[in-house]
Amino acid sequence: MTPALFWLAATLVLAIVYIFAPAFVRTQRLGMKWNAGPRDVTADPGAVAGRLARAQSNLFETLPLVIGAVLIAHVANADAGLSALGVQVVFWSRVAYLPLYGYGIPYLRSLAWVAGLVGLGIVLFAAFTAAPA
């Protein structure tokens, strides 16, 4: 496995953490009975669970782009170091993004998001500058 694919796999594991984070907080607030039930009645999960759910949605909006960029760079035999750097930036920015969003910390959260976008740009740059086949 190349380093870029390793970091992409790590980002997918992180996506699972993003799934469980709002669910855990929501279950703590609303209880296991509500969580196991049909959820026919809408209940307020609280601000933290709401922020974590929005962080999850945000990751899932950009994750297909990251996956596509890494796979294109891989298939194009792009600079392995550059594409690995880009996806590492994406990974670590998303590690930072979840708690920053969960705790409602402005500006730093936006900075983490921008860092992830820069990481995606690095991967795309590596893919576009790969030697033609």
Secondary structure as the mmCIF struct_conf table of DSSP 4:
data_model
#
loop_
_struct_conf.conf_type_id
_struct_conf.id
_struct_conf.beg_label_comp_id
_struct_conf.beg_label_asym_id
_struct_conf.beg_label_seq_id
_struct_conf.end_label_comp_id
_struct_conf.end_label_asym_id
_struct_conf.end_label_seq_id
HELX_RH_AL_P HELX_RH_AL_P1 PRO A 3 LEU A 30
HELX_RH_AL_P HELX_RH_AL_P2 MET A 32 ALA A 36
BEND BEND1 GLY A 37 GLY A 37
BEND BEND2 VAL A 41 VAL A 41
HELX_RH_AL_P HELX_RH_AL_P3 ALA A 47 VAL A 75
TURN_TY1_P TURN_TY1_P1 ALA A 76 ASN A 77
HELX_RH_AL_P HELX_RH_AL_P4 ALA A 80 GLY A 102
TURN_TY1_P TURN_TY1_P2 TYR A 103 GLY A 104
TURN_TY1_P TURN_TY1_P3 PRO A 106 TYR A 107
HELX_RH_AL_P HELX_RH_AL_P5 LEU A 108 PHE A 128
TURN_TY1_P TURN_TY1_P4 THR A 129 THR A 129
BEND BEND3 ALA A 130 ALA A 130
HELX_LH_PP_P HELX_LH_PP_P1 ALA A 131 PRO A 132
#
